[in-house]
Amino acid sequence: MFDSWLVHEGAVVRMLDRRRFPPPWSVEETPACFIVRDRAGQALAHLYYEESARRSAANLLTKDEARRSAKDIAKLL
């Protein structure tokens, strides 16, 4: 748990910051997507990608785009 402070209507209020998805977050690569997971292994995001040069009608990300996005999500904390 982390302590945080909030200023609300001129009063300083101490709040406990309860993290629902504990850091650090990691990125796992699978054959179809990248999965961002929290420390407990809970999947937070799935980023699907298309490896072929021809992208499907689903407009999936390229593998590189999905990897970069997954890394960016994992850095949010």
N, C-alpha and C positions, 0 to 999 in steps of 0.2 A: 504494500500500500504506500502511496505517496501522499504527502500533504500538499494542498493547494489553497490559495487565497482568492476570494472573490470580493470585489467592491460592488455593493448593491445599494443604491439609494443613499450613498454617503456612509454606509456602515461596512466595515471590513468583516467578512464572514470566513471562518476557517472551514474548509470542506475536506473530507477524505476522498482521494481519487482512487476509486476501485476500478482497476483495469479489467475489462471483460475478456480481452484477448491479450494475455501477457506477452511482453517482449522477451527475447528477440524473436522476430519473425524470420522464417527461412523460405527459400524457393526450391521446390522439387520439380524436376523435369520428368515428364512421361512422354510416350510416343505421340500423344495427341494434344497435350497442353502443359502449361506450367501451373503448379499449385502453390499458393502462398499459404504457409501454415504458421500458427503461433507456437510458443514454447511447449504447450501441452499437446501439439499435434493436430489441433482443430483446423480444418481447412477454412480459410478466410476468403479466398478468391481462386477461381479457375480461369485461366486465360488460354483459350483454344487458338490453334494456329493451323495454317495450311503450308505444307512444305513444298509442294509443287510450284512451278513457275506460273501455272494457270490457276488463278484463284476462283473458287466456286461462287455460286450465286449467294451463298451465306455471308459473303464478305468477311471471311475470317482474317485475322491478323497474319502477317508473315511471322516466321519463327523468331526472327530478330526483334520485330516489334513486340511480340508477346514476351520475350525474355527481358527486354528493357522495361516494359510496363510492370512485370512481376517484380523486378529488382526495385523499381521506384515505389511500388506499394509496400514492399518489405522495409523500406527506409522511412516510412511515414512516422514511426514513433521516434 
